[in-house]
Every structure is written in C-alpha cells, then in structure tokens.
C-alpha cells in the first residue's frame, strides 16, 4: 500500500461500502453514508491513530453536507477496501462556486501561484461542495487551499502571495504541505518565520506537535538545499 497523506481522497470498493453500512450508525449518519456509497463519493484521509496503519486499517472522515447537519463522521476501514485514491479539486476548477466578488481575486491568486510553480487544491466546504454537488458552503465559509511546497524558500514565497489575497466576504485559509508530508497553516507559517511566535503547529499523518526550532524543516527541504 503506497504511503497515505492527510487530505488524500479515498474511494472504497463496493464490498468496502457494504461493510461500512452494516455498522450500527444512527439513522442520520446511515442516510449520509448511504448517499456517499450510492454515488461512489470519496472520503478523506484524516490523522491516523497510533498503530492504525500497522493494523491494516485507514482512518477516514467526512464532513457531511448541510442536509445532514454538517456532522463530522469518522470511520476506519481495512486497507483492502480502497478502490482508488485522488485529490481535492483544483482552485482552477471551482471559480463558479465562489462568491461574485471573489472570482477575480482568485484568478489573480492562481496566476501568482503559477509563477511560483505552486498548484492550489481546494478542501474544506468549497472542496466538498464541488465533489458532492450538495450544499456545504456557508456565507462564513473560508476558502481553504492545500498547496505542496518544496522547502522553506518556496513556502515563504507562496505564503506571501496568499497573504496578499483580498476579497470582500471571502477569507483565505489553508495549509502548506512539505515533501515529507508535514503541513502547517500558512498564516501560522508567516507569523513563525517573522519571529512573532515561538512555536508552530506541525501536522503529520499520525501526529500533531508544536515545533520550537527549525529541525523539523530540514527533512522537508529539497535535496540540493539540504546537501
């Protein structure tokens, strides 16, 4: 089984869904998961409990759309239940979902990120609405971006571009994801790099930890930079 990543999308096999639906869910959760199964919609990889992968299971999550009261459903499935893997939609694919005042700034943001060879994917409410076709976005929903970066220099450049985003009524949020899979909130990255905070929350597949020094960054640097 290839390495898992947080926010990776997982589609289950038919037998995998059958096993999920046999579990003792309450009526609302069962209705939501039945819809997901019938439409072969994906679930997202979440933080893995200690020993989960070694035990041949994967922790997955689903923030349910509005009709199921936006419940957060969590489940574990055997690795053999995985049919395929995927990614959240690209920002370039979601312009029609954005509020009218956000589309132009989002296009400008996309161009600026492209100049840095950075490709933004959209998770959170906007991402799930694009995937499911069901209402997930609220007027207060952030536009959550997931951007892979190749070391701290690119992370700095990408964070500056994200910080420059201006749109009335739409707040930009999200994570920078390094080569080793560790991820940080881009807003926290800016504060930490500027020395305005002493520690930064680093999220990994199986752990979350406050980091006070730059040692964790070393494994995330490109080979030529860390040589």
N, C-alpha and C positions, 0 to 999 in steps of 0.2 A: 504494500500500500504506500503510494507516494506521500510525502510529507504534507500534513494539513497546515492550513493558515487560518487565522481568525478572519471572519467575514467572507470566507470562501463559501460559495453556494453548492449545496449537495442535493442532487435529485435521487430519490430512492427507487428501488426496484418495486415491481408490483407486490411481490411477497413481503418486501420490507414494509410497505404501507399496510398490508393486511395485518402484519404483526403489531404495528403501531396502533391500529384502530381496534385491536382486540383488548387493548389495555383499559383499565377502569377509569376512563375520563368522565368528567361531568358532562351534561348534555351540551352546554355551550362549546366547550373545548372539542368535543367529539364532532360537532357540526362544522367547526372551523377546519379541523384536520381532515374531515371527510371531503370538504371542498378542495383542500390542498391536494388530497390524493386523487380525486376525480379529474382535476385539471393538471396533474403532474407538475405542480409548482415546487420550487426548491425550498429548502430550509438552509439556515446559515450556521456555519461552524462558530461555536462560542468558546469561551475559555474551558479547557479540558480539566476535569478533576484529576487529582493525583492518581496515577495508575490506570486511568481510563483507556489510554491507547494500548498499554501493555496488556490490558484485559480484553483487547479486540473490540472495543466499543468507541463510539464517537458521540460527544455531546453536541447537540444541535438546538437551535432556538428559532422561534417565530414570534415577532410582534404582530399580533392579529390586527386586521383592519377594523375600522370603526364599527361595523355591524356586529362584531364580537367584542365590543367594548375595549378594543385595543389591548387585550390581555397579552401578557408575555408568557408564551408556552415554552417549556423546556422538556427535552427528551433525550434519551440515549438510545442509539441503535447499533447493532453489530456492523463491523466494517464491511461484511459481506452483503449488507443491504444497500450499499452505494451503487447506483447505476451510472452516474456521471457527476462531474464537477464543473463549476462555472464561476463567473464573476458577476458582480453587480453591474448594472448598466453604465455606459459611459456618459459623462456630462453632455457630450455632443448629441446624445440620443434623447435627451429629456427636456429640451427647450420648451416644448409645447406644454409641459406640466408647470412651468414656472409662472409666478405672478407676472402680469404685463410689465411692471417696472423693473423686473429682474432679468429679463431675457437679454437685453443689450449688454448690461454689465457682465452677465455670464458668458456671452460670446467673446467679449474683450478679455475676460479672465482666461478663457480657453486658449485664445491666441497667445497670451503672455506665457502661459504654462507650456504651450507647444514649443515656444522659443527656448525653453529650458529642458526640452525633451522629457517633460513630465505629463503623464496621462491620468486625468482625474476620473475615477469611478464614483458613482453616487450611491450611498447606502442610506440608512435611516428611512424616514417617512416617504421622501420622494422616490428613493430607490425601490421600496416595496410597492408603492402605488404603480410604478412603471412595470414591475414584474407581474403583479396580480391583476391589475386593471380595476382594483377596488379602492374605495376611499380610505386613504391613510394620512394624507396631508391635512394639516390644520393651518389656520391663518398664522399661528405662532410657530409653525414648524421651521427648524433650521434646515439649510441646505448642507447636508453632510457629505464631505468629499473624502475619498480614500486615495492617497497618492503614494506610489512607490518612489523612493529616493535612493540614490546611490552614494551614500555618505553624507557627512555633515555639511559640506560646502553646498551641495545641491539642496539639501534640506533648508539651509539658510535662504537660498535664493527663492525657493518655492514658497517658503513662509512669508517672505517679503511681498511676493505677488498676492498671496492670499490676504494679507493684511491690508492691501490696497483696495480690495473689493468694496464697493459702495453701492448699496441698493436699498431704497426705502422699503421697509417692511420685510426684508429677507436677510436673515443673519447667516453668515457662513461659518461652518464648523467642520470638524473632521480630524483625520489622523495622517501623519507621515509614517510610512512603513519602510523600514530599512531592510537591507539584504538578508539579514539573519532572522527576519520576521518580527523583530521588536518594533513597537509602534508607540508614538507619542502624539498627544493633541498638539496641533500646530500652534495654537495660541500659547500653550504652556512652553513649547519649544522656544518661542520668541522671548518670553519672559526669562527663561533659564539661561539662554545664550547671552542675554543682556546683563545677567547677574542680578536681576531684580528678585529672583527667588533662589533659594539654596539647593532645592531638590526638584526633580521632575519625575512624574509618574510614568513608568515604562511598562507597557503591556505586552506580554508574550502569550504564546499559545496555552501555556499551563501555569502562568503566574502573573501577578501584578506586584510591582515593587517600586518604592521611592528610591531614586538613584541620586547620590550627592556628588559624585565625581564623574569624570568622562570615560572611565574604564569601559563601561558598557558600550560606548560608541565605537571602540576600537574594532570589535568584531563585526561592526556594521559598515566599516569603511571599505571602499573598493580596494582591490589587491595592490594597485600601484601606489595608493595613498598610504597604506599601512605598511608598505615594504620598508 
